Each structure stands twice: as structure tokens, then as C-alpha cells.
């Protein structure tokens, strides 16, 4: 059986939390990608399906995980 060691850390209440503000470039980037998906869907949804899926996957993974406006 393995032993679990915990190291207690005293919380530091003296520091203020950073104010969360949105980055306009982040929001604009998402808007551009959504408009591109709308354009592809309106022009020819059947032949552009793979492109729409690629952009959709990028929005779901990259913007949700790594492109935080707080970074």
C-alpha cells in the first residue's frame, strides 16, 4: 500500500485576484471563424462539409482549451 503525503499550504489572502477582462482579438477571432462557417454552409454545405467540420473542431478545441484571453 502506498503512502500519500500532503504538504499543507497556508492560503495567502493578502493578494488581490486579477480582474478578468476579455481580449477583443480573442472575441473577433471567434466571430471570424463562425462567419466563415456560415459562409461555407450557405454556398455549398455538401461539398464544404469537411471544411466546416475542420473549423468547428478548431473552435471547440483550440479556443476552449489553449486560447484563453486571460493568458
Helices and strands as residue ranges (DSSP letters): H 24-44, H 49-58, I 59-66
